[in-house]
């Protein structure tokens, strides 16, 4: 962004998010996105952003990362027919954390589409920052659901950014380790993954050890900062600021994807 020019922010939202329901006792509540959007409107933040309706990703776009059989299952399974797909569901890690609900595939297409749209706009210089609060589902694997996550929109967005950017930094400050994104780029030297997360005492997902640094061409392009209970703001900032300053100096990314929890 040139000096003196106002930063352009693209914000993606769709009212359809309010229609998706994981189940009565499930902690994932897509309806919270509607509440967040109402706060955006309440504070007139939309006046400072370009607001876009999310466009659903096509199966072919999801296939840039996810396996074909997994996408097929997501597109076919419903609450009414899930018994017929029991074997495939077990193989792809569907469970209480990742249940089948009405509109599951449309939900995945919607939040993934918004992240891909954001990456495309960044690639073409149409914005400086892209916001998709429906995304950030960092636990999803190539052929597995995990931790409330079915499609890894972050990986898809990074793959889109790599079409125009030599190096992309992924920064994850969720309390849970960003395992799905780390695994996707563990062998790559074009994507550096940095995750600050709670670690130990069997805390989900149980990955993200300090010793996990990447392999082959990706060796030293994975950085984990495992934290214990009791970490306060001061401690976090004491770690975050010098670590990220060195990451930016050494890796010199031209695009950053951030997952904020």
C-alpha positions in Angstrom: 0.0 0.0 0.0 1.4 3.4 -1.0 2.1 6.0 1.7 -0.8 8.3 2.3 -3.4 6.1 0.7 -6.3 4.9 2.9 -6.3 1.2 3.5 -9.1 -0.6 1.6 -11.0 -3.3 3.6 -13.2 -5.9 2.0 -15.7 -7.5 4.4 -17.7 -10.7 3.4 -21.0 -11.8 4.9 -24.2 -13.6 4.0 -27.4 -13.7 6.0 -27.7 -17.4 5.1 -25.2 -18.2 7.9 -27.9 -17.7 10.4 -29.8 -20.7 9.0 -27.2 -23.3 9.8 -27.5 -25.2 13.1 -25.0 -27.8 14.4 -27.3 -29.0 17.1 -28.7 -28.1 20.5 -25.6 -29.0 22.6 -22.9 -28.2 20.1 -20.7 -25.2 20.9 -20.4 -24.1 17.3 -23.1 -21.5 16.7 -23.1 -19.9 13.1 -25.8 -17.6 14.3 -23.1 -15.6 16.2 -22.0 -14.4 12.8 -25.3 -12.6 12.5 -24.8 -11.0 15.9 -21.3 -9.9 14.8 -22.7 -8.4 11.6 -25.3 -6.5 13.7 -22.4 -5.0 15.7 -20.7 -4.0 12.5 -23.9 -2.2 11.5 -24.4 -0.8 15.0 -21.0 0.9 14.9 -21.4 2.0 11.3 -18.2 0.1 10.4 -19.7 -0.8 7.0 -19.1 2.9 6.1 -15.4 2.2 6.3 -15.4 -1.1 4.3 -16.5 -2.6 1.0 -19.2 -5.1 2.0 -19.6 -8.2 -0.2 -22.1 -11.0 -0.1 -20.2 -14.3 0.0 -20.3 -16.4 -3.1 -20.3 -20.2 -2.6 -17.2 -22.1 -3.6 -17.7 -24.7 -6.3 -16.7 -28.3 -5.6 -13.8 -28.0 -8.1 -12.4 -25.1 -6.0 -12.7 -27.2 -2.8 -10.8 -29.9 -4.7 -7.7 -27.7 -4.9 -6.9 -29.1 -1.4 -9.5 -31.6 -0.4 -9.8 -35.2 -1.7 -12.5 -36.0 -4.2 -14.1 -38.8 -2.1 -14.3 -36.4 0.9 -16.0 -33.7 -1.2 -18.4 -36.3 -2.6 -19.3 -37.3 1.0 -19.9 -33.7 2.1 -22.1 -33.1 -0.9 -24.2 -36.3 -0.4 -24.6 -36.9 3.3 -27.7 -35.5 5.1 -29.3 -36.1 8.5 -31.8 -38.4 6.8 -29.3 -40.6 4.9 -26.3 -40.6 7.1 -26.9 -44.2 8.2 -26.2 -45.2 4.5 -22.9 -43.4 4.6 -21.8 -44.7 8.1 -18.5 -46.3 6.8 -17.5 -43.3 4.8 -18.3 -41.0 7.7 -16.1 -43.0 10.1 -13.3 -42.9 7.5 -13.5 -39.2 7.2 -13.8 -38.6 10.9 -17.4 -37.4 11.3 -18.3 -37.6 15.0 -19.9 -35.5 17.8 -17.6 -32.7 17.1 -18.3 -32.8 13.4 -21.9 -33.8 13.0 -24.1 -34.0 9.9 -26.7 -31.2 9.8 -29.1 -29.7 7.3 -27.3 -27.7 4.7 -23.8 -28.9 5.7 -22.3 -28.7 2.3 -23.8 -25.3 1.5 -22.4 -24.0 4.8 -18.9 -25.3 3.8 -19.2 -23.8 0.3 -20.3 -20.5 1.7 -17.6 -19.9 4.3 -14.9 -21.3 2.0 -16.1 -19.1 -0.9 -15.8 -16.0 1.2 -12.2 -16.7 2.0 -11.3 -17.5 -1.6 -13.1 -14.3 -2.7 -11.0 -12.3 -0.2 -7.8 -13.9 -1.6 -8.8 -13.1 -5.2 -9.4 -9.4 -4.3 -6.1 -9.2 -2.5 -4.3 -10.8 -5.5 -5.8 -8.2 -7.9 -5.0 -5.2 -5.6 -8.7 -4.5 -5.0 -8.3 -4.4 -1.2 -5.5 -4.3 1.4 -7.3 -6.4 4.0 -10.1 -9.0 3.6 -12.3 -10.1 6.5 -14.2 -13.3 6.7 -15.4 -13.9 10.2 -17.2 -17.1 9.1 -13.9 -18.7 8.1 -10.8 -19.7 9.9 -11.7 -23.4 10.1 -8.1 -24.5 10.6 -8.5 -28.1 11.8 -9.9 -29.6 8.6 -7.6 -32.0 6.8 -7.3 -33.0 3.2 -9.8 -35.9 3.7 -11.0 -35.4 7.3 -13.3 -33.3 9.3 -11.9 -32.2 12.7 -12.7 -29.9 15.6 -15.9 -28.4 14.1 -14.1 -27.9 10.8 -15.1 -29.6 7.5 -13.4 -27.5 4.7 -10.2 -25.7 5.4 -10.9 -22.3 3.9 -7.5 -21.0 5.1 -5.6 -23.5 3.0 -7.8 -22.7 0.0 -7.2 -19.0 0.5 -3.4 -19.5 0.8 -3.3 -21.6 -2.3 -5.1 -18.8 -4.1 -2.6 -16.2 -2.8 0.3 -18.4 -3.9 -0.8 -17.8 -7.5 0.4 -14.2 -7.2 2.7 -14.2 -4.1 6.1 -15.9 -3.7 5.8 -16.2 0.0 2.7 -16.3 2.2 2.7 -16.1 6.0 0.0 -17.9 8.0 -0.4 -16.6 11.6 -2.7 -18.4 14.0 -3.6 -16.9 17.5 -6.5 -19.3 18.2 -6.2 -21.0 21.6 -6.1 -24.3 19.6 -3.1 -25.2 17.4 -3.6 -24.6 13.7 -2.9 -28.2 12.8 -4.7 -28.5 9.5 -2.9 -25.6 7.9 0.4 -26.6 9.3 0.0 -30.1 7.9 -1.0 -28.8 4.5 2.2 -26.8 4.1 4.6 -28.8 6.3 6.9 -29.5 3.3 6.7 -26.1 1.7 9.2 -23.2 1.8 6.7 -20.8 0.2 4.3 -20.8 3.2 5.5 -20.2 6.8 3.0 -21.2 9.5 3.2 -19.6 12.9 0.9 -20.7 15.7 0.5 -19.4 19.2 -1.7 -21.8 21.2 -2.4 -23.7 24.4 -0.5 -26.9 24.6 -0.3 -29.9 26.9 -2.6 -31.7 29.4 -4.3 -33.4 26.4 -5.7 -30.1 25.1 -7.1 -30.4 21.6 -5.7 -31.1 19.1 -2.6 -32.2 20.9 -0.2 -31.0 18.2 2.0 -27.9 17.9 5.1 -28.9 19.9 8.0 -26.5 19.8 10.1 -29.2 18.1 7.7 -29.4 15.1 9.6 -27.2 12.6 8.7 -28.6 9.2 10.4 -31.1 7.0 12.3 -31.3 3.6 12.0 -28.0 1.8 9.7 -26.8 4.6 12.2 -27.3 7.4 12.3 -24.2 9.6 9.2 -22.8 7.9 6.9 -24.1 10.7 7.0 -22.2 14.0 5.0 -23.2 17.1 4.7 -21.2 20.3 3.1 -23.6 22.8 1.7 -21.9 25.8 0.4 -23.1 29.2 -2.5 -22.0 31.3 -1.9 -18.7 33.1 -0.5 -16.9 30.1 -1.7 -13.3 30.4 -1.7 -10.4 28.0 1.7 -9.1 29.1 3.3 -12.5 28.7 1.7 -13.0 25.3 2.9 -9.7 24.0 6.4 -10.2 25.4 6.6 -13.4 23.2 4.5 -12.2 20.2 6.2 -8.9 19.4 9.8 -10.0 19.1 8.9 -13.4 17.5 6.8 -11.9 14.8 9.2 -9.0 14.2 11.9 -11.7 13.4 9.5 -13.7 11.3 8.6 -10.7 9.2 12.3 -9.7 8.8 13.5 -13.2 7.9 10.6 -14.6 5.8 9.5 -11.3 4.2 6.0 -12.4 3.1 4.1 -10.4 0.5 0.7 -11.7 1.9 -0.5 -12.7 5.4 -3.4 -14.9 6.3 -4.4 -14.6 10.0 -6.7 -16.8 12.1 -7.8 -14.9 15.2 -9.7 -17.6 17.0 
